[in-house]
């Protein structure tokens, strides 16, 4: 399953995703991962959430991110939830260019029984169909 938290810049998406990760981690039986472009959330996240600073791994494309996630899942079968914040800033792109990423995450979610929660900046009307279908 993929969940998208969307809103304009400055509307509190990061606060929401951090709270969700923390709440999920308190009850999770498996591993909870939070992928961000820095270590800024280190002290905001519950100790059971594994923070991954994606910028430390030279992830420059959607393919790189998908391969990185597949590698994490290959090494740790217990990952059940992955939170992703700031992907457009990490890749320096806009959300309309992320079709490959979302289609790949949808496949990974089904294949490996892992859930994703992702932030997306913009209004509901601006979200491409391949992202809008994941908004609750």
N, C-alpha and C positions, 0 to 999 in steps of 0.2 A: 504494500500500500504506500502511496505517496500522498502527503498532505502539504499544501502550499499555504504559507502565511504571507499575505500580500498587503500592500498599502504604500502610500507615498513616503518618500524619504522623511525621516523624523517622526513617524507615527508610532514608534515603539515596537517594531517587529522583532528586533533583537531581544528586547526585554521579554516579550512573549515567548520566543523560542527558548531562551535560557530558562524561564520558569517551567515550560513544558518538559525540557530535558531534566531539570532537577526533580520535578514531580515524578516523572517516569522512572528515573534512576532509583528512587526510594523503594519502589515496588518490583523492579525488574529482576528477573531470574538470570538473565544473560547480561551481555556487555552493552553499554550505551556509549556511543561515540558522538562527539561534537566537532565538526570540521569547520574551521574558521581560517581567515587569512593572517591571523596573528595570535599571540598568546594573551591578548587583552582580557579575555574572559576567564582566565585561570582562577581567579579568586571569586568569581561569580558562580561557578559551577560546583555542584555537589561533588564530593570526593569520589563517588562511584561513576562519574562521567569522565570518559577519557577524552581530553582535549587534544586535537590534532591541528598543529599549525601548518596548514597546507603550503604556505609560502616557503617553508623550509625544505620542501620536496620538489621545487622547480616544476610545479604543475602549470603548464602553459596552454593547454587545450582541453576541450571536453573529453577527448579520447584519453588524455593523461589522467584526468580525474576518474573516469570510469575504470581505467586499468589500475589505478591506485586503490580504489574501493574493492575491486575484485581481488587484489593482492591482500588487502586486510582481511577479507572474508576467507581467502584460502588459508591464511595463517591462523585465523581465529573463528571457528565455527559457532562460537557462542554470541556473536554480535547479533542483536535483535533489533536495534533502533539506531539510526544514524541521522543526526541533525546537521544541516548545512546552512551556514550564514555567510552572506557576502560573496557569493559565487561570481556575480557579474563584475565586482570590483577585482576579484582575484584574476579573472580572465580578461578584464578590461573590454567588456562587450555589453550589449544590452540584452534584455530577456528574450526578445524576438529571435535572437541568434542561437538559442540553447536547445533547439529541437533534438539534436544528437544526444545531448546529456539526458534530457527527460525521457526519451525513448529507451536509452540504455539503462537508466535507473528503474524504469518500469519493468524491463526484462530481468534485471538483477533482483528486484523485489520479489517477483514471481518465482524465479529460479532458486533463490537462496533463502526465501522466507524471512526477509529483512524489511523493516519499514523505514521510510524516509520522511523527514520533515524539513522543508526548505523555505527560506524567505525569498520573496520576489518584490521588487519595488515597482510601483505603478498603480494605476487605478484598475478596477475590475474590467472596465471596457478596453483597456490597453493590453490586457493579457492575451497572448496568442492562444488559440484553441488547444494546442498540445499542453499548455500549462493550466488553462482555465478549468479543464475537466478534473483537476486535482484540488480545486478550491472547495472547501466545505461551506 
